[in-house]
Amino acid sequence: QSYSGFSDWNLIKELKKELTIPVIGNGDVNSVEAFDKITNLTKCDAVMIGRGALGTPWIFEEVIANMNGMKFKKPSILDVTELCKEHISLLIPLFN
């Protein structure tokens, strides 16, 4: 869909019904709720998280915790700030 509109997960659902090979769903998976919705709707074998992780890199830990019935403590603004500082420090040598 070329990054416009919203992903049509129904297409993934229909594809999954027709194929015997594993199907990986993706598109607009930017939260645990979206992960649960795409999984339940499509019955896909796996879910790929792409751009949804750009602003929330902890989404993977959050999804895994949810899958295991555990609570996930979202990072504080201080944690996020520290993570940003770390990323910047790792990028600086690339541009010097």
C-alpha positions as CSV (number, residue, x, y, z in Angstrom):
1,Q,0.0,0.0,0.0
2,S,3.1,2.2,-0.3
3,Y,2.9,3.7,3.2
4,S,-0.5,5.2,2.7
5,G,-3.7,4.5,4.5
6,F,-3.9,1.5,6.8
7,S,-2.8,-2.1,6.1
8,D,-5.7,-4.4,5.0
9,W,-5.2,-7.4,7.3
10,N,-8.1,-9.1,5.7
11,L,-5.9,-9.7,2.7
12,I,-3.5,-11.5,4.9
13,K,-6.4,-13.5,6.4
14,E,-7.5,-14.6,2.9
15,L,-4.0,-15.5,1.8
16,K,-3.5,-17.6,5.0
17,K,-6.7,-19.5,4.1
18,E,-5.3,-20.4,0.7
19,L,-1.7,-21.3,1.4
20,T,-0.2,-24.3,3.2
21,I,3.2,-22.5,3.7
22,P,3.8,-20.2,6.7
23,V,2.4,-16.7,6.3
24,I,4.0,-13.7,8.0
25,G,1.7,-10.8,8.6
26,N,2.8,-7.2,9.0
27,G,1.8,-3.6,8.5
28,D,0.7,-1.1,11.2
29,V,1.9,-3.3,14.0
30,N,2.9,-0.5,16.4
31,S,1.5,-1.8,19.7
32,V,0.6,-4.9,21.7
33,E,-3.0,-4.3,20.8
34,A,-2.2,-4.2,17.1
35,F,-0.1,-7.4,17.4
36,D,-3.0,-9.2,19.1
37,K,-5.5,-7.9,16.5
38,I,-3.4,-9.0,13.5
39,T,-2.7,-12.4,15.1
40,N,-6.3,-13.1,16.0
41,L,-7.8,-11.8,12.7
42,T,-5.4,-13.4,10.3
43,K,-4.2,-16.5,12.1
44,C,-0.8,-15.8,10.5
45,D,2.1,-17.9,11.6
46,A,4.3,-15.0,12.6
47,V,4.1,-11.2,12.8
48,M,6.8,-8.8,11.5
49,I,7.2,-5.5,13.3
50,G,8.8,-2.9,11.1
51,R,8.4,0.9,11.4
52,G,6.3,0.4,14.6
53,A,9.6,-0.2,16.4
54,L,11.2,3.1,15.3
55,G,9.5,5.1,18.1
56,T,9.1,2.3,20.5
57,P,12.1,-0.1,20.3
58,W,10.8,-1.8,23.5
59,I,7.8,-3.1,21.6
60,F,9.4,-6.5,21.2
61,E,9.9,-7.0,24.9
62,E,6.3,-5.7,25.5
63,V,4.9,-8.2,23.0
64,I,6.9,-11.1,24.5
65,A,5.8,-10.2,28.0
66,N,2.2,-10.0,26.9
67,M,2.4,-13.4,25.1
68,N,3.7,-14.9,28.4
69,G,1.0,-13.3,30.4
70,M,3.4,-11.0,32.2
71,K,3.2,-7.3,32.9
72,F,5.6,-5.0,31.0
73,K,6.8,-1.8,32.7
74,K,7.1,0.8,30.0
75,P,10.3,2.8,30.2
76,S,10.2,6.2,31.9
77,I,11.0,9.4,30.2
78,L,14.4,9.3,31.9
79,D,15.0,5.8,30.5
80,V,14.0,7.0,27.0
81,T,16.3,10.0,27.3
82,E,19.2,7.7,28.3
83,L,18.6,5.4,25.4
84,C,18.6,8.4,23.0
85,K,21.9,9.6,24.4
86,E,23.4,6.1,24.0
87,H,22.2,6.0,20.3
88,I,23.6,9.4,19.6
89,S,27.0,8.4,21.1
90,L,27.0,5.3,18.9
91,L,26.2,7.4,15.8
92,I,28.8,10.1,16.3
93,P,31.8,7.9,15.2
94,L,29.9,7.1,12.0
95,F,29.8,10.7,11.0
96,N,33.3,11.8,12.0
